[in-house]
């Protein structure tokens, strides 16, 4: 299904209106929870890192740890955890409801490819939203980490800002964006697959939504480990 979806993405006609609607929907349900989650995640990481830095007398290096954590891990992961938990589940429920109402079968009878009409726009929307939200999450997380470190743990503002680029550069940013895109694509694909394979009536839709969350989270962590390992090896 993933291979077929990739093929129909580049085959006209593309459902641009459906894509815009799905992008707006996923953004609307994801942006506020994502930004709110980025602050405690980053602050927690900065707090733990600063405890260690205080012990060794290097508290002014807090910016380096905050940037490394926010850019490489927290930004992509927080973004797609919310996208998978909010947007992907809604996609699965929508497609599952269409499936049990036999709308998908009706589209097949009419000669309309469901992958091209329904799946491709949703997968592209999840990928784009995840790709665009990740930098926003990273920025908000860094601002929260700066505020926490400077005002609550007495770090030097100038040293914090100067340390942001000490361990993080263009390669780390590119890897972060690649992670976000892969995460969004995976979450959208799992949601669409589970939605189109629903069986057993309304109860089956609920089970498919639950399975979407579980499979998406497991897949995201596996992809994160692989991409992180490859990225560290490539940039070492």
C-alpha beads as a LAMMPS data file, in Angstrom:
LAMMPS data file: protein, C-alpha beads

236 atoms
235 bonds

1 atom types
1 bond types

-500.0 500.0 xlo xhi
-500.0 500.0 ylo yhi
-500.0 500.0 zlo zhi

Masses

1 110.0

Atoms # bond

1 1 1 0.000 0.000 0.000
2 1 1 2.857 2.385 0.776
3 1 1 4.437 1.699 -2.621
4 1 1 1.110 2.164 -4.422
5 1 1 0.480 5.409 -2.561
6 1 1 3.895 6.766 -3.530
7 1 1 3.136 5.962 -7.156
8 1 1 -0.270 7.666 -7.247
9 1 1 1.104 10.769 -5.511
10 1 1 2.827 11.732 -8.743
11 1 1 0.057 10.601 -11.086
12 1 1 -2.499 13.246 -12.143
13 1 1 -5.061 14.250 -11.175
14 1 1 -4.009 15.012 -7.613
15 1 1 -6.700 15.856 -5.034
16 1 1 -5.396 19.327 -4.125
17 1 1 -8.572 20.431 -2.374
18 1 1 -8.535 17.335 -0.172
19 1 1 -4.868 17.998 0.597
20 1 1 -5.557 21.572 1.721
21 1 1 -8.497 20.459 3.848
22 1 1 -6.448 17.744 5.533
23 1 1 -3.491 20.081 6.118
24 1 1 -5.784 22.604 7.784
25 1 1 -7.496 19.927 9.848
26 1 1 -4.284 18.268 11.077
27 1 1 -2.716 21.664 11.832
28 1 1 -5.789 22.854 13.704
29 1 1 -5.947 19.843 16.006
30 1 1 -2.175 19.522 16.485
31 1 1 -0.496 22.912 16.674
32 1 1 -1.608 24.044 20.139
33 1 1 -1.032 20.709 21.961
34 1 1 2.305 20.315 20.181
35 1 1 3.583 23.736 21.216
36 1 1 2.359 23.245 24.773
37 1 1 4.096 19.863 25.049
38 1 1 7.384 21.206 23.715
39 1 1 7.936 23.467 26.719
40 1 1 7.815 20.849 29.531
41 1 1 9.744 18.321 27.447
42 1 1 12.575 20.771 26.782
43 1 1 12.533 22.202 30.298
44 1 1 12.768 18.691 31.759
45 1 1 15.757 17.891 29.543
46 1 1 17.441 21.219 30.341
47 1 1 16.847 20.746 34.062
48 1 1 18.515 17.321 34.088
49 1 1 21.410 18.513 31.926
50 1 1 21.941 21.599 34.081
51 1 1 22.134 19.511 37.243
52 1 1 25.100 17.700 35.742
53 1 1 26.687 20.886 34.393
54 1 1 26.455 22.586 37.798
55 1 1 28.330 19.679 39.383
56 1 1 31.230 20.049 36.961
57 1 1 31.177 23.857 36.910
58 1 1 30.032 24.223 33.313
59 1 1 26.562 25.653 33.751
60 1 1 27.091 28.196 30.979
61 1 1 27.144 25.305 28.478
62 1 1 23.438 24.711 29.103
63 1 1 22.587 26.143 25.695
64 1 1 24.516 23.407 23.912
65 1 1 22.608 20.639 25.662
66 1 1 19.277 22.359 25.163
67 1 1 19.914 22.869 21.447
68 1 1 21.116 19.298 20.924
69 1 1 18.121 17.814 22.700
70 1 1 15.515 20.138 21.176
71 1 1 16.744 19.933 17.585
72 1 1 17.681 16.271 17.306
73 1 1 15.098 14.569 19.522
74 1 1 12.438 16.664 21.233
75 1 1 11.316 18.689 18.199
76 1 1 10.583 15.779 15.835
77 1 1 9.294 13.401 18.517
78 1 1 6.897 15.797 20.254
79 1 1 5.553 16.982 16.914
80 1 1 4.692 13.579 15.599
81 1 1 3.469 12.140 18.887
82 1 1 0.728 14.766 18.755
83 1 1 0.198 14.442 15.002
84 1 1 -0.130 10.673 15.369
85 1 1 -2.298 10.906 18.468
86 1 1 -4.654 13.591 17.147
87 1 1 -4.481 13.871 13.372
88 1 1 -3.751 10.261 12.426
89 1 1 -6.484 8.858 14.640
90 1 1 -9.006 11.233 13.074
91 1 1 -7.880 10.121 9.606
92 1 1 -8.295 6.488 10.606
93 1 1 -11.764 7.084 12.039
94 1 1 -12.851 8.982 8.935
95 1 1 -11.663 6.309 6.509
96 1 1 -12.999 3.553 8.740
97 1 1 -16.442 5.148 8.782
98 1 1 -16.334 5.440 4.995
99 1 1 -15.330 1.784 4.795
100 1 1 -18.189 0.431 6.908
101 1 1 -20.638 2.658 4.987
102 1 1 -19.283 1.007 1.821
103 1 1 -18.218 4.333 0.337
104 1 1 -14.803 2.872 -0.513
105 1 1 -16.446 0.023 -2.433
106 1 1 -18.635 2.528 -4.241
107 1 1 -15.553 4.488 -5.303
108 1 1 -14.014 1.292 -6.701
109 1 1 -17.194 0.599 -8.667
110 1 1 -17.120 4.132 -10.100
111 1 1 -13.509 3.681 -11.169
112 1 1 -12.101 6.126 -8.587
113 1 1 -8.885 4.993 -6.960
114 1 1 -9.269 5.424 -3.153
115 1 1 -5.515 5.616 -2.745
116 1 1 -5.312 8.556 -5.141
117 1 1 -8.453 10.306 -3.944
118 1 1 -8.277 9.753 -0.181
119 1 1 -5.009 8.205 0.990
120 1 1 -2.381 10.226 -0.917
121 1 1 -3.687 13.667 0.216
122 1 1 -3.849 12.527 3.829
123 1 1 -0.359 11.057 3.843
124 1 1 1.083 14.170 2.174
125 1 1 -0.803 16.390 4.640
126 1 1 0.539 14.501 7.665
127 1 1 4.067 14.691 6.240
128 1 1 3.875 18.426 5.488
129 1 1 2.337 19.345 8.840
130 1 1 4.938 17.332 10.749
131 1 1 7.707 18.905 8.676
132 1 1 6.444 22.441 9.341
133 1 1 5.584 21.985 13.012
134 1 1 8.960 20.551 14.014
135 1 1 10.912 23.855 13.656
136 1 1 8.170 25.674 15.571
137 1 1 8.371 23.126 18.388
138 1 1 12.148 23.429 18.459
139 1 1 11.995 27.233 18.659
140 1 1 9.382 27.239 21.421
141 1 1 11.313 24.579 23.325
142 1 1 14.538 26.570 23.130
143 1 1 12.783 29.702 24.366
144 1 1 11.372 27.718 27.281
145 1 1 14.770 26.202 28.021
146 1 1 16.399 29.644 27.901
147 1 1 13.836 31.091 30.296
148 1 1 14.189 28.197 32.719
149 1 1 17.990 28.132 32.648
150 1 1 18.515 31.879 32.920
151 1 1 15.815 32.857 35.414
152 1 1 15.597 29.727 37.563
153 1 1 19.032 28.131 37.356
154 1 1 21.131 31.299 37.028
155 1 1 22.760 30.523 33.693
156 1 1 24.387 33.404 31.805
157 1 1 22.121 34.558 28.934
158 1 1 24.984 35.318 26.549
159 1 1 26.710 32.013 27.221
160 1 1 23.443 30.117 26.725
161 1 1 22.829 31.723 23.343
162 1 1 26.461 31.309 22.269
163 1 1 26.323 27.608 23.103
164 1 1 23.314 26.923 20.881
165 1 1 25.463 26.392 17.798
166 1 1 28.321 24.608 19.559
167 1 1 26.964 21.082 19.004
168 1 1 24.177 21.763 16.510
169 1 1 24.728 22.797 12.906
170 1 1 23.186 22.360 9.491
171 1 1 23.600 18.529 9.411
172 1 1 21.662 18.130 12.661
173 1 1 18.895 20.412 11.397
174 1 1 18.625 18.439 8.145
175 1 1 18.457 15.152 10.054
176 1 1 15.746 16.613 12.278
177 1 1 13.664 17.613 9.248
178 1 1 14.166 14.187 7.660
179 1 1 12.976 12.578 10.877
180 1 1 9.885 14.761 10.966
181 1 1 8.996 13.955 7.363
182 1 1 9.477 10.207 7.882
183 1 1 7.480 10.320 11.112
184 1 1 4.593 12.161 9.477
185 1 1 4.589 9.843 6.454
186 1 1 4.604 6.752 8.676
187 1 1 1.821 7.999 10.946
188 1 1 -0.355 8.978 7.990
189 1 1 0.252 5.695 6.182
190 1 1 -0.544 3.585 9.239
191 1 1 -3.725 5.590 9.855
192 1 1 -4.909 5.176 6.278
193 1 1 -4.065 1.478 6.177
194 1 1 -5.913 0.724 9.401
195 1 1 -8.858 2.842 8.283
196 1 1 -9.207 1.076 4.936
197 1 1 -8.856 -2.376 6.497
198 1 1 -11.611 -1.898 9.078
199 1 1 -13.974 -4.798 9.646
200 1 1 -16.665 -5.653 12.148
201 1 1 -18.818 -2.542 12.057
202 1 1 -18.497 0.484 14.376
203 1 1 -16.584 -1.524 16.979
204 1 1 -13.975 -2.267 14.349
205 1 1 -13.461 1.472 13.774
206 1 1 -12.696 1.970 17.462
207 1 1 -10.246 -0.917 17.453
208 1 1 -8.575 0.440 14.318
209 1 1 -8.118 3.857 15.956
210 1 1 -6.520 2.279 19.023
211 1 1 -4.246 0.171 16.850
212 1 1 -3.272 3.253 14.863
213 1 1 -1.984 4.975 17.994
214 1 1 -0.047 1.932 19.191
215 1 1 1.474 1.016 15.841
216 1 1 2.319 4.646 15.062
217 1 1 4.153 5.168 18.353
218 1 1 6.075 1.909 18.006
219 1 1 6.983 2.692 14.403
220 1 1 8.073 6.207 15.292
221 1 1 10.455 5.036 17.994
222 1 1 11.961 2.387 15.700
223 1 1 12.463 4.950 12.928
224 1 1 13.939 7.408 15.425
225 1 1 16.559 4.903 16.572
226 1 1 17.534 4.007 13.005
227 1 1 17.674 7.572 11.662
228 1 1 19.535 8.822 14.735
229 1 1 22.144 6.083 14.415
230 1 1 22.589 6.727 10.700
231 1 1 22.748 10.484 11.251
232 1 1 25.355 10.236 14.015
233 1 1 27.453 7.925 11.876
234 1 1 27.153 10.189 8.824
235 1 1 28.042 13.393 10.684
236 1 1 30.734 11.968 12.972

Bonds

1 1 1 2
2 1 2 3
3 1 3 4
4 1 4 5
5 1 5 6
6 1 6 7
7 1 7 8
8 1 8 9
9 1 9 10
10 1 10 11
11 1 11 12
12 1 12 13
13 1 13 14
14 1 14 15
15 1 15 16
16 1 16 17
17 1 17 18
18 1 18 19
19 1 19 20
20 1 20 21
21 1 21 22
22 1 22 23
23 1 23 24
24 1 24 25
25 1 25 26
26 1 26 27
27 1 27 28
28 1 28 29
29 1 29 30
30 1 30 31
31 1 31 32
32 1 32 33
33 1 33 34
34 1 34 35
35 1 35 36
36 1 36 37
37 1 37 38
38 1 38 39
39 1 39 40
40 1 40 41
41 1 41 42
42 1 42 43
43 1 43 44
44 1 44 45
45 1 45 46
46 1 46 47
47 1 47 48
48 1 48 49
49 1 49 50
50 1 50 51
51 1 51 52
52 1 52 53
53 1 53 54
54 1 54 55
55 1 55 56
56 1 56 57
57 1 57 58
58 1 58 59
59 1 59 60
60 1 60 61
61 1 61 62
62 1 62 63
63 1 63 64
64 1 64 65
65 1 65 66
66 1 66 67
67 1 67 68
68 1 68 69
69 1 69 70
70 1 70 71
71 1 71 72
72 1 72 73
73 1 73 74
74 1 74 75
75 1 75 76
76 1 76 77
77 1 77 78
78 1 78 79
79 1 79 80
80 1 80 81
81 1 81 82
82 1 82 83
83 1 83 84
84 1 84 85
85 1 85 86
86 1 86 87
87 1 87 88
88 1 88 89
89 1 89 90
90 1 90 91
91 1 91 92
92 1 92 93
93 1 93 94
94 1 94 95
95 1 95 96
96 1 96 97
97 1 97 98
98 1 98 99
99 1 99 100
100 1 100 101
101 1 101 102
102 1 102 103
103 1 103 104
104 1 104 105
105 1 105 106
106 1 106 107
107 1 107 108
108 1 108 109
109 1 109 110
110 1 110 111
111 1 111 112
112 1 112 113
113 1 113 114
114 1 114 115
115 1 115 116
116 1 116 117
117 1 117 118
118 1 118 119
119 1 119 120
120 1 120 121
121 1 121 122
122 1 122 123
123 1 123 124
124 1 124 125
125 1 125 126
126 1 126 127
127 1 127 128
128 1 128 129
129 1 129 130
130 1 130 131
131 1 131 132
132 1 132 133
133 1 133 134
134 1 134 135
135 1 135 136
136 1 136 137
137 1 137 138
138 1 138 139
139 1 139 140
140 1 140 141
141 1 141 142
142 1 142 143
143 1 143 144
144 1 144 145
145 1 145 146
146 1 146 147
147 1 147 148
148 1 148 149
149 1 149 150
150 1 150 151
151 1 151 152
152 1 152 153
153 1 153 154
154 1 154 155
155 1 155 156
156 1 156 157
157 1 157 158
158 1 158 159
159 1 159 160
160 1 160 161
161 1 161 162
162 1 162 163
163 1 163 164
164 1 164 165
165 1 165 166
166 1 166 167
167 1 167 168
168 1 168 169
169 1 169 170
170 1 170 171
171 1 171 172
172 1 172 173
173 1 173 174
174 1 174 175
175 1 175 176
176 1 176 177
177 1 177 178
178 1 178 179
179 1 179 180
180 1 180 181
181 1 181 182
182 1 182 183
183 1 183 184
184 1 184 185
185 1 185 186
186 1 186 187
187 1 187 188
188 1 188 189
189 1 189 190
190 1 190 191
191 1 191 192
192 1 192 193
193 1 193 194
194 1 194 195
195 1 195 196
196 1 196 197
197 1 197 198
198 1 198 199
199 1 199 200
200 1 200 201
201 1 201 202
202 1 202 203
203 1 203 204
204 1 204 205
205 1 205 206
206 1 206 207
207 1 207 208
208 1 208 209
209 1 209 210
210 1 210 211
211 1 211 212
212 1 212 213
213 1 213 214
214 1 214 215
215 1 215 216
216 1 216 217
217 1 217 218
218 1 218 219
219 1 219 220
220 1 220 221
221 1 221 222
222 1 222 223
223 1 223 224
224 1 224 225
225 1 225 226
226 1 226 227
227 1 227 228
228 1 228 229
229 1 229 230
230 1 230 231
231 1 231 232
232 1 232 233
233 1 233 234
234 1 234 235
235 1 235 236
